[in-house]
Amino acid sequence: MPSAALPVPVSGPPDGLAAGLPAGLAGGPGGPAARRRPAPPRHLADLDPAGRRAAAAELGHPRFRADQLSRHYFGRLTDDPGDMTDLPAGTRAALTAALLPRLLTAERELTCDQGTTRKALWRAFDGAYVESVLMRYPDRVTMCVSSQAGCGMACPFCATGQAGLTRNLSAAEIVAQVVAGARALASGEVPGGPGRISNVVFMGMGEPLANYASVLAAVRRLTDRVPGGLGISQRGITVSTVGLVPAIGRLASEGLSVRLAVSLHAPDDELRDELVPVNRRWQVAEVLAAAWAYAEATGRRVSVEYALIRDINDQAWRADALAALLAGQLAHVNLIPLNPTPGSRWTASRPRDMREFEARLAARGIPVTVRDTRGSQIDGACGQLAASNQADG
């Protein structure tokens, strides 16, 4: 008789990474609080195709049943045993319960932009909250996903960072966010007719490179061809980081063509120490050196993320300093008008200061764009929806 779903380990940071974090952060990703929580049940998306076949055999089923389940989940975007008419009726429910357990339950969903921006709050099996956002544009569909419940990086202007880390997500919990978005698109729930996800950005809750193993496995599930995965192009995947230098180097060696995004937010160490506390361990020069090495290894332009915060990091001289750091590098600056959290002293720059900051970068030949601020009407900043839901509870 097939056994119950087994727990899958929830990975912590790469070996030795936590030991190198500043005081106050080392206990964050993968730390004691995360280890005390029960792990999510094992899911087909946690495993590569060989692992899925082995799991099916362990459960007393023919190995090829795992391939059938994979086609349903990644190709037909269903985990409902009633849809799986190619499986024996007597085993469908048990097999799907064992290898396709429900990992995330929709708690709330908010929409704006005539329904083309959809933010979902998910409740995991243990009550942890995570968020994802689907954004449909005329030429693409982007999913922004979470890699952790909460975040241990403690950036003071970020709602998620201020909430602290609950735990790492499993690879399947990350993939499940994208599958849910793909299912909504395929079924026509999103205005614009049936469609497909073209881009996935790891810019939701959490520091992706502090949950390295799960994020890497999720990237492979997202980009492997059906039935191995969802078949999204690697070039459509962006992995962000606040600057965990050893993990950037590790990612550069994986042979992937995903884009790296570095959340810089200040060109000088004095301010970045305050805005991004991990800078006390790996400073601006080290982070950018790792980013340029990644660009050289992959041939992909690095995205430098810079949240513009009024009277904090939006001065003209900081734009000039940032331009000097990036001159001649394979990089693009993504300026982000800060989406302030309720009660926070941090707020978005004045429009005139944003324009001058952008113009100074452009005048020095630095490719620069200002991010589309979708989602501000629906608690768009990472962690806001989870925080409001916990407060309501």
Secondary structure, 3 states (H helix, E strand, C coil): CCCCCCECCCCCCCCCCHHHCCCCCCCCCCCHHHHHCCCCECCHHHCCHHHHHHHHHHCCCCCHHHHHHHHHHHHCCCCCHHHCCCCCCCCHHHHHHHHCCCCEEEEEEEEEHHHCEEEEEEEECCCCEEEEEEEECCCCEEEECCCEEECCCCCCCCHHHHHCEEEECCHHHHHHHHHHHHHHHHCCCCCCCCCCCCEEEECCCCCHHHHHHHHHHHHHHHHCCCCCCCCCCHHHEEEEECCCHHHHHHHHCCCCCCEEEEECCCCCHHHHHHHCHHHHCCCHHHHHHHHHHHHHHHCCCEEEEEEEECCCCCCHHHHHHHHHHHCCCCEEEEEEECCCCCCCCCCECCHHHHHHHHHHHHHCCCCEEECCCCCHHHCCCCCHHHHHHHHHC
